[in-house]
């Protein structure tokens, strides 16, 4: 991204606005009428890589094997041209951010435009607001410079967040390796203890047989009492040794049980860590592949075709997250329904909403046990799939959509099940 210092002296909006005489009818600026210093941030913020690739292929600027960085550079070049490619790019941006453009069209002054930008920035709805504000007739150079700087800093914050997630995954992998090594050492120690016990028992049996043979061969018929005393002493010694070995064996078996229990807990902890690591990795990959910013998903034609008309019931969660979840689902053609998870539902609202939905989702960290039991029972009765979410955050919702099997997305199967 071009450094903000490059914007200090350059004119940012090239639409001509006469100083004297009546003002022309206000119109939004075209992308090629904006300063070339803004094109890099617009392409990187307001379009997904898939959308940019589609536009460049349609305009003949795409070559086989081009990497994402090359696509970005060609997109920046096209943005400064008023030819067919530039117009296709401008049209795609307008189509993707039509809702934000309509909202910002209500601003009739620079102050109102600044206020709308501030509200969108606070909500995290940056891509659409950035494009709508940059092309607005009331966008001043000062406001454009301010918005550019804030978007520039947001890109650094997003990169820092991704790096933090990667560090957490690395820590989990290291912890997993330590658990594996600890389990290996404990299993080896158990094997060694069992081998030692068996060897001791074998040696005692051999010693007993040898002592009996020695005593029998070394005694005479005339020394019956001496023989009896000697055998008694041998038996007492052997009984003492057997008792000591039995106690040692009992201690080893108790330790074996304790170590086996520790190994079982370690295996469970390792499995949980691996599952959590894989979940975080899936969510991170999904965010990196689909999000320009943390609360906006790339509405690609592939996703729209896959989810168009899908009805998803979201049970539980936080009420303030509902608007953000809708902003993720609506561009993909998903009809998102909400139920707060309350079980005092005398009119059967939850059962009716489950019958309307194709898929039911609920965040396990923000829903009651009674609501989860009711959802599972209703879904089984109606033949509908349900998907538990790791958290009530946007990333878990998006990752669950990415992992959904084709059968869960099929409206035909859902229709036949309801029939």
C-alpha positions, 0 to 999 in steps of 0.5 A: 500500500502506498504510504500516506505521505504521498498524498500530502500534495497530490489532488485526490479527486479529479472531478472538475468543480468550477469555482464560479457560476452555478454548480453542475449536478452533483455526481459520484466520482469514477475510479479513474477520476480518483488519485492514483495513490488511492487505487492500491487501497481501493483494490486491496480493501473493497474487492476480494481476490476472486472478484478481481480475478474475474474482472481481469479475466473478463477484460483480457488482463489475466494471464495463466499462473498469475499470483495474488500480488500480480493480480493486485498490481494489474488491478491498480493499473486498470483502476487508472484507465477510463477504458472498458477494463476500468469501467468494468472495475468501477461497475463491479465495485458499485454492484458489490457495495450498492447498499453502502452507496445508497446509505451514503447518498443521504449525506448532503454535506462534508460534515454528514459524510464524515459522520457516516464514515465514522459510524461505519468505521466504528461498526467495522463495515469498512470496505463498502463505506470506504468506496461510497465515501471516496466517490461521494460528491462531497468528499473533500481532500482532507476527508479522503486523506483521513480515510486513507490513513485510517484504512492503512492502519487497519491493514496493519491491525488485521495483519497483527491479529493474524500473526497472533493466531499463528503464534497461538497455533504454534504454541498448541503444536509445541504443547501437543509435541510435549504431551506426546513425548510425556506419554511415550516416556510413561509407556516405556516406564510401564513396560519396564516395570512389568518386565522387572516384576516378571523377572523377579517372580521367575528368579524367586521360583528358581531360587525356591527350587534350588534351595529345596534341592540343596537341602534335600541332597545335603541331609541324612536319614539320621538328622530328621530334626535338623532337616526339619529345622533347616527346611523351616528356616528356608520356608520362612525366608522364602515366605518373607521374600514372597511377602516383600515381593507381593507388596512390591508387586501391589505397589507396582500395580497401583502405580501402573493404574495411576500412570495408566489413568494419567496417560488416558488424561494426557491422551484426552488432553492431546486430542482436545488440543489437536481438535482445538488447533485444527478448529483454529487453523480452519477458522484462520484459513477461512478468514484469510481466504474470504475476509477483506476485513474481520466482519465482511465476507467476500461474496463470490459467485461460487459461494452465492451459487452454493448457498442461494436460497439456503435458510439457516436458523441461528439459536442463541448467541448475542443480540448485538452480533445479529446484524454482523451475522446477517452482513456475512450471510446476506451477500451469499444468498442465505436467509438467516433466521434468529431465535434467542434460545428461550424454552418458555415458548408456549406457541411453538415458535422454535418448532415452527422456525426449525421446520422453516430452516434447512440447517440449524446452528447454535453457539455452544458458549452462548446458549442454554442446555435446555435450548440445545436439547430442544433443538436436537430433538426437533431437528431429529424429528424433522430430519434437519441437520444441526451444527454446533458452533465453537463460539458465538463469533463471526469466524466460527459461523463463517468456518461452519458454512465453509465446512458444510457438506453438500447434502446439508446445503441441498434445498431439494433434500430438505424439501423432500424431508419436510414433505 
